[in-house]
Amino acid sequence: MAKIKTNYSCTECGGVANKWAGQCPACGQWNTLVESVIETGGNRYSQSPKSLAQTAPVLRLSEIDAQEVPRFSTGIDEFDRVLGGGLVSGGVVLIGGDPGIGKSTLLLQALAGMAQRKRVLYVSGEESGAQIALRANRLALDASDLQLQAEIQLEKILATLIEYKPQVVVIDSIQTIYSDALSSAPGSVAQVRECAAQLTRAAKLSDVTIIMVGHVTKEGALAGPRVLEHIVDTVLYFEGDTHSSFRLVRAIKNRFGAVNELGVFAMTEKGLKGVSNPSALFLSQHDTPVAGACVMVTQEGTRPLLVEIQALVDTSHAPNAKRLSVGLEQNRLAMLLAVLHRHAGIAAFDQDVFINAVGGVKIAEPAADLAVLMAIHSSMRNRPLPRGLVVFGEVGLAGEIRPAPRGQERLREAAKLGFTVALIPKSNAPKHPIDGLTIVAVDRIDQALSKLRELDE
């Protein structure tokens, strides 16, 4: 019997090595090389030439009739927001998240709603039909028109697509699907890449919308090579703690819409429900103002959100003071403390500093800098900030306060939720006053602190 030949494939970049190594020679990631069987034999595409797309003629870009891609709703407003307005015919969506966070629940709810007006198909590779039926009954869904197939073989799934001609298909999950053309096990790099490519080709040829569920690694990235994210049109990530009732769905890639959109859901007994006012989730409800709490306006895609930043500054009893940040970048916290010392004369080298963004939201934009410094200053003085104050702005190394994008939208959102004073960069000051909102515009950090003292008085 001939010996089976194997090589090692990287789960991050898909690179191939002849022998195992601790570090991938292609992308430099550690512990990502996985043994796989070398595929031999003839060209698998030569046996089914009809499955390949026909050669398209060469055209000038001006000769192509470019039309707006029509969308159709999933029936869930927050899901449509993340997708950029809805699903697109022929589009391929990849959605990933931790186990048990609600991926299958959300897609089952969406398919049950779309089944009343479109032909939909749910392909389950992880659960039996009875399990999905029990979940639909538990969620009180009207799934009488929902078609279900429990199958993991790619060729049978493609045959079902040709025979049934659905308009929307959910593949749950792509890591369980395997192709007979490959001898490697389901979930391997070769199988995941091949099955995703074949399903994407089928979606483009037949204008069927395919939503694939992807597993994630312990670091939170999608399992399998990164080429899986390059193949699909849209990549969505489920975020949130499984012990919390709130879930965040974020778009990190969307060929048909804006990226960094955020959908907020609450997990209830009847499944995932969209949250119409997510700012209420990220604001702590204090009976009286507390020291170290500052409200900022962050921008998630096209949606402004009000988030409370909390700071706790305490005397350090260790040689090296602690710097801990949850929901914000930790390296940026050290930089902001240096700016606070250099340009405002407030030292924290002997203080432990802890920063937290309420509600589990992750803030990546630098517009949170000013709010973080105001919260730190409030905690150091042990005096709460003025009631009704909202803050945003980027702080530079020279102590200047730089403008944040879409400042007018942030201010209008703050005024709508009842905030009365806004401490913002001078470049974001509105040309026309906003009803009920007093604007305090500053251009340096020391000026911001002096204005804050005036507001306290």
SEFI-597186 format. One record per residue (C-alpha): residue number from 1; x, y, z. Coordinates in steps of 0.02 Angstrom, whole numbers. Layout:
{rec NUM,{X,Y,Z}}
...
This chain:
{rec 1,{0,0,0}}
{rec 2,{71,168,-51}}
{rec 3,{113,288,87}}
{rec 4,{-5,437,100}}
{rec 5,{88,598,65}}
{rec 6,{54,745,180}}
{rec 7,{105,926,198}}
{rec 8,{69,1064,322}}
{rec 9,{-53,1206,285}}
{rec 10,{-66,1369,380}}
{rec 11,{-239,1402,453}}
{rec 12,{-212,1590,440}}
{rec 13,{-144,1621,265}}
{rec 14,{-161,1452,180}}
{rec 15,{26,1437,150}}
{rec 16,{101,1263,127}}
{rec 17,{259,1192,205}}
{rec 18,{339,1022,181}}
{rec 19,{374,996,366}}
{rec 20,{302,1059,527}}
{rec 21,{373,1215,607}}
{rec 22,{320,1321,752}}
{rec 23,{306,1476,643}}
{rec 24,{224,1488,472}}
{rec 25,{358,1534,343}}
{rec 26,{231,1632,239}}
{rec 27,{141,1745,364}}
{rec 28,{247,1726,521}}
{rec 29,{104,1669,635}}
{rec 30,{145,1543,771}}
{rec 31,{67,1370,794}}
{rec 32,{-42,1382,638}}
{rec 33,{29,1239,532}}
{rec 34,{-90,1090,522}}
{rec 35,{-52,924,436}}
{rec 36,{-159,886,283}}
{rec 37,{-160,756,145}}
{rec 38,{-85,805,-23}}
{rec 39,{-222,795,-153}}
{rec 40,{-177,693,-308}}
{rec 41,{-269,648,-467}}
{rec 42,{-333,736,-619}}
{rec 43,{-411,907,-627}}
{rec 44,{-578,896,-539}}
{rec 45,{-649,1036,-645}}
{rec 46,{-620,941,-807}}
{rec 47,{-757,818,-763}}
{rec 48,{-891,951,-750}}
{rec 49,{-851,1093,-870}}
{rec 50,{-1029,1160,-857}}
{rec 51,{-997,1210,-676}}
{rec 52,{-872,1341,-730}}
{rec 53,{-929,1515,-782}}
{rec 54,{-919,1551,-968}}
{rec 55,{-782,1667,-1028}}
{rec 56,{-843,1846,-1026}}
{rec 57,{-799,1965,-1169}}
{rec 58,{-678,2108,-1140}}
{rec 59,{-773,2272,-1124}}
{rec 60,{-733,2452,-1090}}
{rec 61,{-786,2510,-919}}
{rec 62,{-893,2646,-1000}}
{rec 63,{-988,2512,-1099}}
{rec 64,{-1045,2419,-945}}
{rec 65,{-1222,2458,-888}}
{rec 66,{-1196,2489,-702}}
{rec 67,{-1358,2481,-605}}
{rec 68,{-1392,2496,-421}}
{rec 69,{-1396,2325,-341}}
{rec 70,{-1574,2291,-276}}
{rec 71,{-1588,2232,-97}}
{rec 72,{-1719,2136,-3}}
{rec 73,{-1752,2142,183}}
{rec 74,{-1720,2001,304}}
{rec 75,{-1866,2058,411}}
{rec 76,{-1748,2107,554}}
{rec 77,{-1706,2292,552}}
{rec 78,{-1543,2279,648}}
{rec 79,{-1483,2138,535}}
{rec 80,{-1526,2242,381}}
{rec 81,{-1428,2389,453}}
{rec 82,{-1269,2286,471}}
{rec 83,{-1290,2216,295}}
{rec 84,{-1303,2392,224}}
{rec 85,{-1491,2390,192}}
{rec 86,{-1526,2206,162}}
{rec 87,{-1468,2054,66}}
{rec 88,{-1414,2058,-117}}
{rec 89,{-1454,1924,-247}}
{rec 90,{-1296,1827,-284}}
{rec 91,{-1209,1892,-128}}
{rec 92,{-1113,1780,-9}}
{rec 93,{-1113,1824,176}}
{rec 94,{-999,1746,306}}
{rec 95,{-1051,1765,489}}
{rec 96,{-940,1708,632}}
{rec 97,{-944,1711,820}}
{rec 98,{-914,1612,979}}
{rec 99,{-1014,1452,1008}}
{rec 100,{-1186,1483,1082}}
{rec 101,{-1186,1669,1047}}
{rec 102,{-1340,1662,935}}
{rec 103,{-1284,1641,753}}
{rec 104,{-1402,1498,712}}
{rec 105,{-1544,1578,810}}
{rec 106,{-1531,1742,714}}
{rec 107,{-1522,1655,544}}
{rec 108,{-1669,1541,586}}
{rec 109,{-1773,1693,634}}
{rec 110,{-1725,1782,473}}
{rec 111,{-1761,1631,362}}
{rec 112,{-1929,1600,446}}
{rec 113,{-1981,1778,405}}
{rec 114,{-1915,1774,225}}
{rec 115,{-1995,1603,192}}
{rec 116,{-2165,1687,175}}
{rec 117,{-2110,1786,23}}
{rec 118,{-1957,1694,-47}}
{rec 119,{-1894,1517,-75}}
{rec 120,{-1771,1484,65}}
{rec 121,{-1667,1334,114}}
{rec 122,{-1581,1295,278}}
{rec 123,{-1435,1173,258}}
{rec 124,{-1383,1105,428}}
{rec 125,{-1221,1011,449}}
{rec 126,{-1215,1018,639}}
{rec 127,{-1393,987,696}}
{rec 128,{-1529,866,646}}
{rec 129,{-1696,921,576}}
{rec 130,{-1781,879,741}}
{rec 131,{-1664,994,837}}
{rec 132,{-1699,1140,721}}
{rec 133,{-1886,1106,728}}
{rec 134,{-1880,1108,919}}
{rec 135,{-1787,1274,915}}
{rec 136,{-1916,1349,796}}
{rec 137,{-2056,1292,913}}
{rec 138,{-1965,1362,1064}}
{rec 139,{-1946,1530,976}}
{rec 140,{-2130,1526,920}}
{rec 141,{-2080,1548,737}}
{rec 142,{-2197,1518,590}}
{rec 143,{-2079,1405,493}}
{rec 144,{-2209,1309,393}}
{rec 145,{-2134,1368,227}}
{rec 146,{-1953,1345,279}}
{rec 147,{-1862,1207,183}}
{rec 148,{-1730,1110,279}}
{rec 149,{-1591,993,225}}
{rec 150,{-1474,903,346}}
{rec 151,{-1324,869,234}}
{rec 152,{-1135,894,238}}
{rec 153,{-1082,832,65}}
{rec 154,{-1049,977,-53}}
{rec 155,{-1102,888,-212}}
{rec 156,{-1273,843,-141}}
{rec 157,{-1299,1022,-80}}
{rec 158,{-1256,1092,-253}}
{rec 159,{-1377,967,-333}}
{rec 160,{-1513,1027,-214}}
{rec 161,{-1480,1207,-264}}
{rec 162,{-1501,1161,-448}}
{rec 163,{-1659,1060,-418}}
{rec 164,{-1749,1168,-290}}
{rec 165,{-1684,1339,-351}}
{rec 166,{-1695,1431,-184}}
{rec 167,{-1669,1619,-172}}
{rec 168,{-1586,1619,0}}
{rec 169,{-1480,1479,73}}
{rec 170,{-1401,1462,244}}
{rec 171,{-1251,1345,265}}
{rec 172,{-1228,1301,449}}
{rec 173,{-1082,1283,453}}
{rec 174,{-948,1291,318}}
{rec 175,{-825,1193,427}}
{rec 176,{-938,1038,423}}
{rec 177,{-956,1031,233}}
{rec 178,{-840,917,132}}
{rec 179,{-813,880,-52}}
{rec 180,{-786,707,-126}}
{rec 181,{-654,782,-241}}
{rec 182,{-538,799,-91}}
{rec 183,{-481,662,26}}
{rec 184,{-445,774,177}}
{rec 185,{-563,781,325}}
{rec 186,{-704,908,343}}
{rec 187,{-644,1069,424}}
{rec 188,{-469,1057,351}}
{rec 189,{-394,1204,260}}
{rec 190,{-415,1125,89}}
{rec 191,{-597,1074,120}}
{rec 192,{-650,1242,190}}
{rec 193,{-568,1336,48}}
{rec 194,{-637,1221,-88}}
{rec 195,{-815,1213,-20}}
{rec 196,{-823,1402,4}}
{rec 197,{-760,1431,-174}}
{rec 198,{-885,1308,-250}}
{rec 199,{-1031,1383,-154}}
{rec 200,{-978,1559,-202}}
{rec 201,{-969,1506,-385}}
{rec 202,{-1143,1432,-373}}
{rec 203,{-1209,1593,-295}}
{rec 204,{-1139,1701,-434}}
{rec 205,{-1202,1587,-574}}
{rec 206,{-1380,1566,-508}}
{rec 207,{-1404,1732,-415}}
{rec 208,{-1442,1642,-252}}
{rec 209,{-1396,1727,-88}}
{rec 210,{-1290,1614,22}}
{rec 211,{-1258,1646,207}}
{rec 212,{-1119,1539,280}}
{rec 213,{-1088,1515,465}}
{rec 214,{-904,1504,513}}
{rec 215,{-822,1440,671}}
{rec 216,{-698,1550,763}}
{rec 217,{-534,1510,849}}
{rec 218,{-497,1542,1032}}
{rec 219,{-425,1712,983}}
{rec 220,{-593,1759,905}}
{rec 221,{-538,1752,722}}
{rec 222,{-629,1648,592}}
{rec 223,{-561,1471,585}}
{rec 224,{-476,1418,424}}
{rec 225,{-368,1520,306}}
{rec 226,{-398,1706,286}}
{rec 227,{-435,1672,102}}
{rec 228,{-610,1624,162}}
{rec 229,{-641,1806,205}}
{rec 230,{-574,1862,36}}
{rec 231,{-691,1746,-60}}
{rec 232,{-855,1808,14}}
{rec 233,{-938,1978,-12}}
{rec 234,{-983,2018,168}}
{rec 235,{-905,1967,334}}
{rec 236,{-1002,1989,496}}
{rec 237,{-942,1955,673}}
{rec 238,{-1048,1917,826}}
{rec 239,{-980,2001,981}}
{rec 240,{-1032,1999,1162}}
{rec 241,{-1021,1893,1318}}
{rec 242,{-1123,1733,1314}}
{rec 243,{-1167,1766,1496}}
{rec 244,{-1245,1934,1448}}
{rec 245,{-1412,1956,1361}}
{rec 246,{-1345,2081,1235}}
{rec 247,{-1261,2040,1069}}
{rec 248,{-1171,2152,945}}
{rec 249,{-1158,2110,760}}
{rec 250,{-1022,2206,669}}
{rec 251,{-981,2213,482}}
{rec 252,{-794,2213,445}}
{rec 253,{-810,2188,257}}
{rec 254,{-953,2230,140}}
{rec 255,{-938,2245,-48}}
{rec 256,{-1116,2310,-59}}
{rec 257,{-1118,2436,82}}
{rec 258,{-1026,2525,221}}
{rec 259,{-914,2433,343}}
{rec 260,{-904,2453,532}}
{rec 261,{-1093,2456,546}}
{rec 262,{-1157,2393,713}}
{rec 263,{-1317,2299,753}}
{rec 264,{-1372,2280,934}}
{rec 265,{-1481,2134,989}}
{rec 266,{-1552,2073,1153}}
{rec 267,{-1569,1886,1183}}
{rec 268,{-1743,1846,1248}}
{rec 269,{-1849,1690,1268}}
{rec 270,{-1916,1720,1092}}
{rec 271,{-1744,1739,1013}}
{rec 272,{-1642,1891,966}}
{rec 273,{-1735,2057,965}}
{rec 274,{-1664,2217,891}}
{rec 275,{-1628,2360,1010}}
{rec 276,{-1694,2524,939}}
{rec 277,{-1603,2637,1063}}
{rec 278,{-1435,2552,1098}}
{rec 279,{-1365,2705,1187}}
{rec 280,{-1470,2657,1338}}
{rec 281,{-1369,2496,1353}}
{rec 282,{-1202,2585,1367}}
{rec 283,{-1254,2716,1495}}
{rec 284,{-1254,2671,1680}}
{rec 285,{-1405,2727,1775}}
{rec 286,{-1340,2825,1925}}
{rec 287,{-1461,2901,2051}}
{rec 288,{-1333,3036,2085}}
{rec 289,{-1179,3089,1986}}
{rec 290,{-1025,2985,2026}}
{rec 291,{-842,3028,2011}}
{rec 292,{-743,2951,1868}}
{rec 293,{-890,2933,1745}}
{rec 294,{-894,3028,1581}}
{rec 295,{-1015,3006,1435}}
{rec 296,{-946,3014,1258}}
{rec 297,{-1023,3000,1084}}
{rec 298,{-941,2869,976}}
{rec 299,{-979,2833,794}}
{rec 300,{-1013,2655,737}}
{rec 301,{-1033,2662,549}}
{rec 302,{-1178,2781,519}}
{rec 303,{-1245,2765,696}}
{rec 304,{-1192,2881,839}}
{rec 305,{-1191,2794,1008}}
{rec 306,{-1177,2868,1181}}
{rec 307,{-1058,2766,1290}}
{rec 308,{-1008,2795,1469}}
{rec 309,{-821,2790,1505}}
{rec 310,{-777,2748,1685}}
{rec 311,{-609,2780,1766}}
{rec 312,{-541,2728,1934}}
{rec 313,{-379,2807,1996}}
{rec 314,{-306,2741,2158}}
{rec 315,{-140,2752,2249}}
{rec 316,{-22,2617,2190}}
{rec 317,{58,2503,2320}}
{rec 318,{175,2419,2197}}
{rec 319,{337,2483,2119}}
{rec 320,{254,2490,1947}}
{rec 321,{82,2570,1937}}
{rec 322,{-51,2470,1846}}
{rec 323,{-130,2527,1683}}
{rec 324,{-283,2426,1635}}
{rec 325,{-407,2467,1497}}
{rec 326,{-564,2368,1451}}
{rec 327,{-650,2414,1288}}
{rec 328,{-516,2540,1238}}
{rec 329,{-338,2523,1177}}
{rec 330,{-220,2500,1324}}
{rec 331,{-66,2574,1239}}
{rec 332,{-165,2733,1204}}
{rec 333,{-203,2749,1390}}
{rec 334,{-18,2761,1432}}
{rec 335,{3,2895,1298}}
{rec 336,{-144,2997,1366}}
{rec 337,{-75,2993,1543}}
{rec 338,{91,3060,1477}}
{rec 339,{-1,3201,1386}}
{rec 340,{-99,3240,1544}}
{rec 341,{63,3258,1642}}
{rec 342,{161,3353,1511}}
{rec 343,{30,3479,1456}}
{rec 344,{-87,3491,1606}}
{rec 345,{34,3463,1750}}
{rec 346,{-67,3317,1822}}
{rec 347,{45,3169,1865}}
{rec 348,{-17,2990,1886}}
{rec 349,{148,2896,1892}}
{rec 350,{111,2835,2070}}
{rec 351,{-72,2796,2035}}
{rec 352,{-158,2638,1972}}
{rec 353,{-272,2686,1827}}
{rec 354,{-417,2576,1770}}
{rec 355,{-528,2620,1620}}
{rec 356,{-688,2533,1569}}
{rec 357,{-816,2559,1430}}
{rec 358,{-987,2517,1501}}
{rec 359,{-1090,2381,1418}}
{rec 360,{-947,2282,1342}}
{rec 361,{-933,2393,1189}}
{rec 362,{-761,2408,1107}}
{rec 363,{-710,2583,1054}}
{rec 364,{-571,2590,925}}
{rec 365,{-583,2771,869}}
{rec 366,{-471,2905,947}}
{rec 367,{-620,3020,979}}
{rec 368,{-632,2940,1152}}
{rec 369,{-468,3021,1209}}
{rec 370,{-544,3177,1285}}
{rec 371,{-680,3079,1376}}
{rec 372,{-549,2962,1450}}
{rec 373,{-447,3109,1516}}
{rec 374,{-601,3193,1588}}
{rec 375,{-650,3032,1677}}
{rec 376,{-473,3011,1746}}
{rec 377,{-469,3191,1806}}
{rec 378,{-639,3170,1889}}
{rec 379,{-582,3013,1980}}
{rec 380,{-420,3094,2039}}
{rec 381,{-516,3242,2111}}
{rec 382,{-654,3126,2176}}
{rec 383,{-781,3249,2106}}
{rec 384,{-915,3202,1979}}
{rec 385,{-926,3290,1813}}
{rec 386,{-1070,3411,1786}}
{rec 387,{-1238,3328,1755}}
{rec 388,{-1288,3321,1572}}
{rec 389,{-1110,3335,1505}}
{rec 390,{-1056,3242,1348}}
{rec 391,{-877,3240,1281}}
{rec 392,{-784,3186,1125}}
{rec 393,{-621,3231,1039}}
{rec 394,{-450,3164,995}}
{rec 395,{-299,3218,1097}}
{rec 396,{-131,3237,1013}}
{rec 397,{43,3220,1086}}
{rec 398,{65,3409,1083}}
{rec 399,{-87,3430,1194}}
{rec 400,{-200,3489,1053}}
{rec 401,{-379,3427,1036}}
{rec 402,{-418,3371,860}}
{rec 403,{-590,3360,780}}
{rec 404,{-690,3200,765}}
{rec 405,{-781,3150,605}}
{rec 406,{-969,3178,593}}
{rec 407,{-970,3296,740}}
{rec 408,{-1141,3369,698}}
{rec 409,{-1224,3198,703}}
{rec 410,{-1144,3162,872}}
{rec 411,{-1208,3325,944}}
{rec 412,{-1385,3299,879}}
{rec 413,{-1389,3125,954}}
{rec 414,{-1332,3192,1122}}
{rec 415,{-1463,3330,1119}}
{rec 416,{-1598,3204,1073}}
{rec 417,{-1557,3101,1227}}
{rec 418,{-1568,3250,1344}}
{rec 419,{-1387,3305,1367}}
{rec 420,{-1367,3492,1395}}
{rec 421,{-1178,3529,1386}}
{rec 422,{-1052,3468,1258}}
{rec 423,{-864,3484,1281}}
{rec 424,{-795,3463,1105}}
{rec 425,{-650,3514,991}}
{rec 426,{-660,3691,924}}
{rec 427,{-661,3626,744}}
{rec 428,{-821,3528,781}}
{rec 429,{-916,3681,845}}
{rec 430,{-1079,3694,746}}
{rec 431,{-1113,3848,641}}
{rec 432,{-1293,3853,701}}
{rec 433,{-1345,3824,883}}
{rec 434,{-1425,3660,931}}
{rec 435,{-1582,3674,1036}}
{rec 436,{-1555,3629,1217}}
{rec 437,{-1367,3601,1199}}
{rec 438,{-1233,3719,1262}}
{rec 439,{-1071,3702,1163}}
{rec 440,{-903,3721,1251}}
{rec 441,{-768,3718,1115}}
{rec 442,{-585,3697,1163}}
{rec 443,{-424,3670,1067}}
{rec 444,{-302,3614,1204}}
{rec 445,{-309,3494,1350}}
{rec 446,{-265,3626,1482}}
{rec 447,{-404,3736,1414}}
{rec 448,{-526,3590,1425}}
{rec 449,{-483,3563,1609}}
{rec 450,{-504,3749,1650}}
{rec 451,{-673,3752,1561}}
{rec 452,{-722,3599,1661}}
{rec 453,{-682,3689,1824}}
{rec 454,{-789,3836,1767}}
{rec 455,{-935,3719,1734}}
{rec 456,{-915,3646,1910}}
{rec 457,{-932,3818,1984}}
